[in-house]
Amino acid sequence: MITWYAFVIIGIAIVGAVVCGLQGVRGRGPNDYSMGATLIVGLLLVAQVIISIVAPFTGNSAEGDPLEFWMYLIVVLALPFGGGFWALVDRTKWANIVLSVLHLSVAVMMYRMLVIWGF
């Protein structure tokens, strides 16, 4: 796992949480900004999966339990795509609130993955 890349994901997820939260507080449904932030986080997590597959072959292996790391990675990858799909179906302000919580969850889970990897 690349430390700086994980912190980039955490930072973008926090920015996405703020964007989605503000849209939800304003009473607006999901728009290009909130869905775009969710898509960006999802794509960064897909790249993280590729990094996590390649990293052990280059000598950068996890110091913690690899099974726990991969379970976190699978769940964190499912969050933005599942939540984004749900937000497209439910076009109310609550979808943005859920996306905001989703982004905060991604940030927390990415930090936990850093700890498992050996940060």
C-alpha positions as CSV (number, residue, x, y, z in Angstrom):
1,M,0.0,0.0,0.0
2,I,1.3,3.4,-0.9
3,T,1.0,5.8,2.0
4,W,0.7,9.0,0.1
5,Y,-1.9,7.5,-2.2
6,A,-4.0,6.3,0.8
7,F,-3.9,9.8,2.2
8,V,-5.0,11.2,-1.1
9,I,-8.0,8.9,-1.0
10,I,-8.7,10.0,2.6
11,G,-8.5,13.6,1.7
12,I,-10.8,13.3,-1.4
13,A,-13.3,11.3,0.6
14,I,-13.4,14.0,3.3
15,V,-14.0,16.7,0.6
16,G,-16.7,14.5,-0.9
17,A,-18.3,14.1,2.5
18,V,-18.4,17.9,2.9
19,V,-19.8,18.4,-0.6
20,C,-22.5,15.8,-0.2
21,G,-23.3,17.0,3.3
22,L,-23.8,20.6,2.2
23,Q,-26.0,19.5,-0.7
24,G,-28.1,17.4,1.8
25,V,-28.4,20.3,4.3
26,R,-29.5,22.5,1.5
27,G,-32.3,20.0,0.8
28,R,-31.1,19.1,-2.7
29,G,-31.0,15.7,-4.2
30,P,-27.9,14.1,-5.7
31,N,-26.3,16.2,-8.5
32,D,-23.2,16.1,-10.6
33,Y,-21.0,17.3,-7.7
34,S,-22.1,14.7,-5.2
35,M,-22.3,11.9,-7.6
36,G,-19.0,13.0,-9.2
37,A,-17.2,13.0,-5.8
38,T,-18.6,9.5,-5.2
39,L,-17.4,8.3,-8.6
40,I,-13.9,9.8,-8.1
41,V,-13.6,8.0,-4.8
42,G,-14.8,4.7,-6.3
43,L,-12.2,5.0,-9.2
44,L,-9.4,5.7,-6.8
45,L,-10.4,2.7,-4.8
46,V,-10.3,0.5,-7.9
47,A,-6.7,1.7,-8.4
48,Q,-6.0,0.9,-4.8
49,V,-7.1,-2.7,-5.4
50,I,-4.6,-2.9,-8.3
51,I,-1.9,-1.4,-6.1
52,S,-2.7,-3.9,-3.3
53,I,-2.4,-6.8,-5.7
54,V,1.0,-5.6,-7.1
55,A,2.6,-4.3,-3.9
56,P,3.4,-7.7,-2.3
57,F,5.2,-8.8,-5.5
58,T,7.5,-5.7,-5.2
59,G,8.4,-6.4,-1.6
60,N,5.9,-4.2,0.1
61,S,3.7,-6.6,2.0
62,A,1.3,-6.1,4.8
63,E,2.7,-6.3,8.4
64,G,-0.8,-7.0,9.8
65,D,-3.3,-9.7,8.9
66,P,-3.7,-9.8,5.1
67,L,-7.2,-11.3,5.3
68,E,-8.4,-8.4,7.5
69,F,-6.9,-5.9,5.0
70,W,-8.6,-7.5,2.0
71,M,-12.0,-7.7,3.8
72,Y,-11.7,-4.0,4.5
73,L,-10.7,-3.3,0.9
74,I,-13.6,-5.3,-0.5
75,V,-16.1,-3.5,1.7
76,V,-14.7,-0.1,1.1
77,L,-14.8,-0.8,-2.7
78,A,-18.4,-1.8,-2.5
79,L,-19.5,1.4,-0.6
80,P,-19.2,4.1,-3.3
81,F,-20.6,2.0,-6.1
82,G,-23.5,0.6,-4.0
83,G,-24.2,4.0,-2.4
84,G,-24.0,5.7,-5.7
85,F,-26.5,3.3,-7.3
86,W,-28.8,3.8,-4.4
87,A,-28.5,7.6,-4.7
88,L,-29.5,7.4,-8.3
89,V,-32.6,5.5,-7.4
90,D,-33.5,7.7,-4.4
91,R,-33.2,11.3,-5.6
92,T,-34.0,13.0,-2.3
93,K,-31.9,15.1,0.1
94,W,-31.4,12.0,2.2
95,A,-29.4,10.4,-0.5
96,N,-26.8,13.1,-0.2
97,I,-26.7,12.7,3.6
98,V,-26.1,9.0,3.1
99,L,-23.4,9.7,0.6
100,S,-21.8,12.1,3.1
101,V,-21.7,9.3,5.7
102,L,-20.4,6.9,3.1
103,H,-17.5,9.2,2.3
104,L,-16.6,9.5,6.0
105,S,-16.7,5.7,6.2
106,V,-14.3,5.4,3.3
107,A,-11.9,7.8,5.0
108,V,-12.0,5.9,8.3
109,M,-11.7,2.5,6.6
110,M,-8.7,3.7,4.5
111,Y,-6.9,4.9,7.6
112,R,-7.6,1.5,9.3
113,M,-6.2,-0.2,6.2
114,L,-3.0,1.9,6.5
115,V,-2.7,0.7,10.1
116,I,-3.1,-2.9,9.1
117,W,-0.6,-2.5,6.3
118,G,2.0,-1.2,8.7
119,F,1.8,2.6,8.7
